[in-house]
């Protein structure tokens, strides 16, 4: 009996170690970024943080995704991993429903109802999970196996779902964070005036256009007609790109994910670039080195961004607390139910504990940092988004440790 109690206490200690240490590492690196951004050190100034964020999202993160996902994925695995992007969609739907219920009860300030729903519904499915997986796998005694395989498979699973998250972010979140009508009225009037001027210019340009058409009818040459058709096709493509926000969706991490999946499922390309003895492996090896800079860089930038504090937010104490409780303590149990049901229905690869762990993490993370970026892009609730991200990341240090302990207990 005493031996059994000793084994149980040792198991609990190990679980605490694997749950708390990754969070502690994240906290230490964020704190160092915070210190670097204070006025006493003043290295991570706003302009420097902007540059560091730009390097992370355009270079370091795409390199990490390209190497980890490209080396792990195959056509068979893509078929087996189909529930990862589906889980991202279900996480957004369930989180938004919880956000809608909470917003209906709390009644946030005017114009911030949809903002509250988004802040609860959209979690960070990419950067923070990648950091946690890396920190967890660095421990040689981690429960998921050897460090290299643990890190590669965990990063591959997370990267495989990121493209869906980006589509949701730049469509659904982009729509939900639209400025309220009263604040957008002036912009709408100026836009209408601009549109009218463009239509007037178009009308004045009709005469030479009709003249060109008459000339084409009388002329054996069809080069002008061909140019007109090309212009129509080009305008149609431009309209389509603008309509579906494809420029915002096709960010470097998403392009890296698509490229990695294409190379990963084509054996010839994979043996040409990805394997250790590949002729072009020096490209992948260079990306491995650059990808290694992603985790420390993004944590330093995140810590630096918190130096401004909660800022001048109009949300109020009640709404801010409701967002934190909803995102960190009500969304994860719903995610646990979704993953458990999917497992019982046979949707998940058998005996793959890392796969299940990543799915659970997708429901457990704080609000996506990119939701704040979309708020800046839309020109609405920038200070409120910064305040929510500040408080929710502080509280997430404790909530994520609690949920990870529970997940490890259930999985092992």
C-alpha positions, 0 to 999 in steps of 0.5 A: 500500500505504501509502495502504491502511494509512493508510485502515485505521488511520483506520478503526480509529481511528474505530471506537475513537472510536465505541465508546469515547467513548459508554462514556467519557461514561457513565462520566463521568456515573456518576462525577459521581453517585458524587461527589455521593453521597459524604459529602463532597458528600452531595447524592445521599443515599439518599432523594434517589436514591430520589426521582430514581429515581422521577422517572426511571421514572415520568416521564422514561423514559415521556416519552422512550419515548412520543415516540421510539417514537410518532413512529417506529412505524407498523403496517408497521414493527411488522410488520417489527420483530417480531424485536425482542421475540423477540430479548429472549425468546431473550436471556433463554432463552440467557442463563439456559441459560448461567447454569444451566451456570455455576451447576452448575459453580461451585456457588454458596452454598446458596439462591443457585443460581437467583439466579446464573442470573438475574444472568447471564441477564437483561440491561439491555435498556432504560436503558443501551442508550438511554444508549449510543445517545444518546451515540453519535448525538450525534457528527455523524460517527457511522456510522448517519447524521444525529444526529436519525434515528440517535437516534430510530430507535435509541430506537424499536427499544429501546423496542419491546422493553421491554414484553417485558422487563418481562413477563419481569422480573415473571414469570420473575425474580419467580419465580426470586428467591423466598425459600428455603423455610427463610427463608419458613417463618415468613411462610408460617405467618403467611399460613396463619393469616391465611387461616384467619381470613379463612375463619372470617370468611367462614363467619360471614358466610354467614347474612346472605348466605343470608338475602339470597338467600331475600329475592331469591327472594321479591322481584320486585327483582333488585338484590341478585342483580345486586350479587352477580354484580358482586362475583363478577366484581370478585373474579375480576378482582382474583384474575387481576391478583394471579395474573399480577402485572399491577400490577407488569408495567404500569409507566409505561414499559410503559404509555407503550410501549403508548400510543405504539404505539396512537397510532403505528399510527393515522394520525389520532391520529398526525397529531393528536399526534405530527407537528410541525404537529399541533394537540396537538403541544405535548403531545409537545413537552413530553414531548420536553423531559422525556424529555431529562432521563432519561439524565443523571438515571439515570446520576447515580442509578446512580453514586450507588447505587455509593457503598455499594460491594459491601456484605456479600455472601454470594456469595463471590469465585468466584461473583461472578467467574463471574457477571461473566464469564458475563454480560459475556463468554459471553452476547454471543457467543451473542447474536451467533450468534442475530442472525447466524442470524436475518439469514441466515434473512431475519428482519431488515429488509434494510440496517438496520444500526441494527436489527442493532446494537440487537439485538446490544446486547440481548445485551451489557448488564450485569445489569438494575438492575430485577433488583435491584429485584425482589430488594428486592421479594421480600425476598431477596438484596438485598445480594447483588444490590447487590454484583453490580450494583456489580462488573458495572457497573464491569467493563461499562465495559471489556467493552462497549467491546470488544464495540461495537468488534467489532459496528461492525467486523462491521456496517461 
